[in-house]
Amino acid sequence: MNDEPDLTEPVISLRGVTAELGARPVLRGIDLTVRRGEVVALLGANGSGKSTAIRTIVGQVPPTGGEIDILGTPRRRFKQWARVGYVPQRTTAAGGVPATVAEVVSSGRLSRARFGLLRKADRTAVHHALDLVGMADHAKDSVDALSGGQHQRVLIARALASEPEVLIMDEPMAGVDLASQEVLADTLRKQVAAGASVLLVLHELGPLEPLIDRAVVLRDGCVLHDGPPPKAVGQHALPGHDHVHPHTPADAEPLRMGLLS
Ligand SMILES: Nc1ncnc2c1ncn2[C@@H]1O[C@H](COP(=O)(O)OP(=O)(O)OP(=O)(O)O)[C@@H](O)[C@H]1O
């Protein structure tokens, strides 16, 4: 018997996916595949449809056409959500709900808990997830008291608490301080080394660059490029860098890489 994972097996597959938001076509026929063990970056300018693509996969936006499979099962029949970790865009997750770090991360374990009760093994997994992102010492802190980077670490720990084999992350590095970026890159490296498959929306490859196997670039709801990640020429010379940055002078020409121009 061969126990080696099948590296050609798609864990996420979108074929001809279309979606609308407020009657406006936002995805106009997206093909996207993540194979087992792959790390795929989803890149593109503001508003190109990256978040919407991710949200169709996790079921937050209903597609109007096309097909989505998760771990070999059509999305509408897929039920094994404990096998999938999702990190939403941070702005949508703060919510002002009073909770401790441990409570938020424990909520990510409920999909594995029998009868909704966390047992010793579950609490160990929660502690391990906190440890992975360097937040074990903050377990009892209120999430309201955390910095942006710490908050993002907690959301990632919540996604890791169910020990998922597929990770879907929407801009995990957005608004994250350098120290936290390094921790997150290291966490992701360990997950990938352990066999996880990853789809992540990024503005720039940054410290994750060495991990990225393939880049899919969206423009205006269509796939513009699907292949090797673009090489960074300078700090900002990456696709998506006609992104609006608050520090960019109004008259500065946006840096582009050709893919988006
Ligand atoms: N609820 C909504 N109703 C109508 N249009 C929306 C809604 N949410 C997003 N949009 C529009 O859909 C388009 C795609 O948005 P989406 O968030 O998927 O882009 P994105 O590539 O993730 O952008 P960003 O990098 O800014 O996060 C944008 O033009 C956005 O303005």
The ligand as an SDF file (V2000), in Angstrom:
LIG
                    3D

 31 33  0  0  0  0  0  0  0  0999 V2000
  -21.5030   43.9320   -0.8700 N   0  0  0  0  0  0  0  0  0  0  0  0
  -21.1150   44.3940   -2.0600 C   0  0  0  0  0  0  0  0  0  0  0  0
  -22.0040   44.9040   -2.9440 N   0  0  0  0  0  0  0  0  0  0  0  0
  -21.6110   45.3740   -4.1470 C   0  0  0  0  0  0  0  0  0  0  0  0
  -20.3320   45.3500   -4.5810 N   0  0  0  0  0  0  0  0  0  0  0  0
  -19.4010   44.8600   -3.7490 C   0  0  0  0  0  0  0  0  0  0  0  0
  -19.7270   44.3480   -2.4430 C   0  0  0  0  0  0  0  0  0  0  0  0
  -18.5880   43.9060   -1.8480 N   0  0  0  0  0  0  0  0  0  0  0  0
  -17.5880   44.1380   -2.7330 C   0  0  0  0  0  0  0  0  0  0  0  0
  -18.0700   44.7000   -3.8590 N   0  0  0  0  0  0  0  0  0  0  0  0
  -17.3000   45.0650   -5.0720 C   0  0  0  0  0  0  0  0  0  0  0  0
  -16.8690   43.8830   -5.6860 O   0  0  0  0  0  0  0  0  0  0  0  0
  -15.5850   44.0590   -6.2780 C   0  0  0  0  0  0  0  0  0  0  0  0
  -14.6450   42.9530   -5.8450 C   0  0  0  0  0  0  0  0  0  0  0  0
  -14.4180   43.0430   -4.4390 O   0  0  0  0  0  0  0  0  0  0  0  0
  -13.4000   42.1010   -3.6670 P   0  0  0  0  0  0  0  0  0  0  0  0
  -13.4610   42.4760   -2.2300 O   0  0  0  0  0  0  0  0  0  0  0  0
  -13.6340   40.6930   -4.0380 O   0  0  0  0  0  0  0  0  0  0  0  0
  -12.0140   42.5710   -4.2960 O   0  0  0  0  0  0  0  0  0  0  0  0
  -10.5510   42.3290   -3.7740 P   0  0  0  0  0  0  0  0  0  0  0  0
   -9.7740   41.9590   -4.9800 O   0  0  0  0  0  0  0  0  0  0  0  0
  -10.5490   41.3800   -2.6370 O   0  0  0  0  0  0  0  0  0  0  0  0
  -10.1460   43.7860   -3.3130 O   0  0  0  0  0  0  0  0  0  0  0  0
   -9.2700   44.3120   -2.0470 P   0  0  0  0  0  0  0  0  0  0  0  0
   -7.8460   44.0960   -2.4290 O   0  0  0  0  0  0  0  0  0  0  0  0
   -9.6480   45.7500   -2.0040 O   0  0  0  0  0  0  0  0  0  0  0  0
   -9.7160   43.5430   -0.8430 O   0  0  0  0  0  0  0  0  0  0  0  0
  -15.1240   45.4350   -5.8620 C   0  0  0  0  0  0  0  0  0  0  0  0
  -15.3090   46.3040   -6.9500 O   0  0  0  0  0  0  0  0  0  0  0  0
  -16.0290   45.8040   -4.7130 C   0  0  0  0  0  0  0  0  0  0  0  0
  -16.2550   47.1910   -4.7110 O   0  0  0  0  0  0  0  0  0  0  0  0
  1  2  1  0
  2  3  1  0
  2  7  2  0
  3  4  2  0
  4  5  1  0
  5  6  2  0
  6  7  1  0
  6 10  1  0
  7  8  1  0
  8  9  2  0
  9 10  1  0
 10 11  1  0
 11 12  1  0
 11 30  1  0
 12 13  1  0
 13 14  1  0
 13 28  1  0
 14 15  1  0
 15 16  1  0
 16 17  2  0
 16 18  1  0
 16 19  1  0
 19 20  1  0
 20 21  2  0
 20 22  1  0
 20 23  1  0
 23 24  1  0
 24 25  2  0
 24 26  1  0
 24 27  1  0
 28 29  1  0
 28 30  1  0
 30 31  1  0
M  END
$$$$
